[in-house]
Amino acid sequence: MLKLTALIAAPTLALIAAPAVAAGPNTADFDAPVAHDDLDLTTEKGVAVLDERVKTIIRKNCANGGRDSVSLRLERQCRSTAFAQAETQIRVAIANANLNRVRLASTNTPVAPEA
């Protein structure tokens, strides 16, 4: 699970974005879990699904319901800030998945064909 905060745990990624503005409905100051333990982050498809999950949660948390230009600008800033801060955590989760794959591959011994 990916949690949108500054911490990363093996199958949990968390993202907390810093406030985009002082305080209000468009701050990127939230803590939201993003599940990813069901994804293979060593594949493009797994990474794409994780990106979509993160973007969906960010959109929901940054939505303010306003349609005027100020509200739309604040919403865009919130999304941009939150995703920028999530990117590092996403990259770490992907790197950990690749590292685990390499570790697993290095412990497997090839089976020699019978003569």
C-alpha positions as CSV (number, residue, x, y, z in Angstrom):
1,M,0.0,0.0,0.0
2,L,1.3,3.4,-0.9
3,K,0.5,6.1,1.6
4,L,1.0,9.6,0.4
5,T,3.4,10.8,3.1
6,A,7.2,11.2,3.5
7,L,7.7,7.6,4.6
8,I,8.0,4.4,2.6
9,A,7.6,0.9,4.0
10,A,8.0,-2.2,1.8
11,P,4.5,-2.7,0.4
12,T,3.2,0.6,1.7
13,L,4.0,3.9,0.1
14,A,2.7,7.0,1.8
15,L,2.6,10.6,0.5
16,I,2.2,13.8,2.4
17,A,2.4,16.9,0.4
18,A,3.4,20.2,1.8
19,P,0.8,23.0,1.9
20,A,0.4,24.8,-1.4
21,V,-1.2,27.7,0.3
22,A,-1.5,28.8,4.0
23,A,-4.5,26.6,4.8
24,G,-7.7,25.7,3.2
25,P,-9.4,23.2,0.8
26,N,-6.6,23.4,-1.8
27,T,-3.6,22.6,0.4
28,A,-1.6,19.6,-0.7
29,D,-1.5,18.7,3.0
30,F,-3.0,15.2,3.2
31,D,-2.1,11.7,4.1
32,A,-3.7,9.0,1.9
33,P,-2.8,5.3,1.5
34,V,-2.3,4.0,-2.0
35,A,-2.3,0.2,-2.4
36,H,0.4,-1.2,-4.6
37,D,1.2,-4.6,-3.0
38,D,-0.9,-6.2,-5.7
39,L,1.2,-4.6,-8.5
40,D,4.4,-5.8,-10.2
41,L,6.3,-2.5,-10.1
42,T,9.1,-4.1,-12.3
43,T,6.8,-3.8,-15.3
44,E,5.6,-0.8,-17.2
45,K,2.0,-1.8,-16.7
46,G,2.4,-2.0,-12.9
47,V,4.0,1.4,-12.7
48,A,1.3,2.9,-14.9
49,V,-1.4,1.5,-12.7
50,L,0.4,2.9,-9.6
51,D,0.7,6.3,-11.3
52,E,-3.1,6.3,-12.0
53,R,-3.9,5.3,-8.4
54,V,-1.7,8.2,-7.1
55,K,-3.2,10.7,-9.5
56,T,-6.8,9.6,-8.6
57,I,-6.2,10.1,-4.9
58,I,-4.5,13.4,-5.5
59,R,-7.3,14.6,-7.7
60,K,-9.9,13.7,-5.0
61,N,-7.9,15.3,-2.2
62,C,-7.2,18.5,-4.1
63,A,-10.7,19.0,-5.5
64,N,-12.5,22.0,-4.1
65,G,-15.6,22.1,-6.2
66,G,-15.0,25.6,-7.4
67,R,-15.1,26.5,-11.1
68,D,-13.9,30.0,-11.0
69,S,-10.4,30.8,-12.2
70,V,-8.9,31.1,-8.7
71,S,-10.3,27.8,-7.6
72,L,-9.1,26.0,-10.7
73,R,-5.6,27.5,-10.3
74,L,-5.5,26.5,-6.6
75,E,-6.6,23.0,-7.5
76,R,-3.9,22.7,-10.2
77,Q,-1.2,23.9,-7.8
78,C,-2.4,21.4,-5.2
79,R,-2.2,18.5,-7.7
80,S,1.2,19.6,-9.0
81,T,2.7,19.9,-5.6
82,A,1.2,16.7,-4.3
83,F,2.4,14.7,-7.4
84,A,5.9,16.2,-7.3
85,Q,6.2,15.1,-3.7
86,A,4.8,11.6,-4.4
87,E,7.3,11.1,-7.3
88,T,10.2,10.4,-5.0
89,Q,8.2,7.8,-3.1
90,I,7.0,6.2,-6.3
91,R,10.6,6.0,-7.6
92,V,11.7,4.4,-4.3
93,A,8.9,1.8,-4.4
94,I,9.9,0.9,-8.0
95,A,13.6,0.7,-7.1
96,N,12.8,-1.5,-4.1
97,A,10.7,-3.8,-6.4
98,N,13.6,-4.0,-8.9
99,L,16.1,-4.7,-6.1
100,N,13.9,-7.4,-4.7
101,R,13.6,-9.0,-8.2
102,V,17.4,-8.9,-8.5
103,R,17.8,-10.5,-5.0
104,L,15.3,-13.2,-5.9
105,A,17.0,-13.9,-9.2
106,S,20.4,-14.1,-7.6
107,T,19.2,-16.8,-5.0
108,N,17.8,-19.0,-7.7
109,T,20.2,-21.7,-8.9
110,P,19.8,-22.8,-12.5
111,V,18.7,-26.4,-13.1
112,A,21.2,-28.2,-15.3
113,P,19.6,-30.3,-18.1
114,E,20.0,-34.0,-17.6
115,A,22.6,-35.7,-19.7
